[in-house]
Amino acid sequence: MYINDIVDSFKLFLPDSRVNCRQHFVAVRVLRIWNSLPEDVVSAGHLSLFISRLARVNLNQFLIGKM
């Protein structure tokens, strides 16, 4: 097993769609966010460790609308 296999093992598959409205589905948006997370966040062994690492990640690029 190579290092790249381990890193890619946490990535989720996002199927292509011919319909434009599908990009706004919650499942599609969540997949994009999950796949953009750093490896140390998604490979956390415990929920508390995952939450503390997730708190340090800037997710502003995924906000929709004006603040």
C-alpha positions in Angstrom: 0.0 0.0 0.0 1.3 3.4 -0.9 0.9 6.7 0.9 -1.3 8.1 -1.8 -3.7 5.1 -1.4 -4.0 5.9 2.3 -4.7 9.7 1.7 -7.3 9.0 -1.0 -9.0 6.3 1.1 -11.0 9.1 2.9 -12.1 10.9 -0.2 -15.7 10.3 -1.3 -16.8 9.9 -4.9 -18.8 12.7 -6.3 -20.7 11.6 -9.4 -21.1 13.9 -12.4 -24.5 15.2 -13.2 -26.0 16.6 -16.4 -28.6 18.5 -14.3 -27.4 21.8 -13.0 -29.8 21.9 -10.0 -28.2 18.8 -8.5 -25.1 20.9 -7.5 -27.3 22.5 -4.7 -28.3 19.2 -3.1 -27.1 18.9 0.5 -25.3 15.6 -0.2 -23.3 17.1 -3.0 -22.3 20.2 -0.9 -21.3 18.0 2.0 -19.1 15.8 -0.2 -17.3 18.9 -1.5 -16.6 20.1 2.0 -15.5 16.6 3.2 -13.1 16.1 0.3 -11.5 19.5 0.9 -10.7 18.8 4.5 -7.0 18.2 5.4 -5.8 14.6 5.9 -5.1 15.1 9.6 -8.8 16.2 10.2 -10.4 13.2 8.4 -8.0 10.7 9.8 -8.7 11.6 13.5 -9.2 8.5 15.5 -11.7 10.0 18.0 -14.7 12.3 17.7 -13.2 14.9 20.1 -10.0 15.0 18.2 -11.9 15.4 14.9 -13.9 18.3 16.4 -10.9 20.1 17.7 -9.0 19.8 14.4 -12.1 20.8 12.4 -12.4 24.0 14.5 -9.0 25.1 13.1 -10.1 24.7 9.5 -11.3 27.8 7.6 -14.6 26.8 5.8 -15.6 30.3 4.7 -15.3 29.3 1.0 -18.3 27.1 1.4 -20.6 29.7 2.9 -23.6 30.6 0.7 -25.1 34.1 0.8 -23.9 37.3 2.4 -23.0 37.7 6.0 
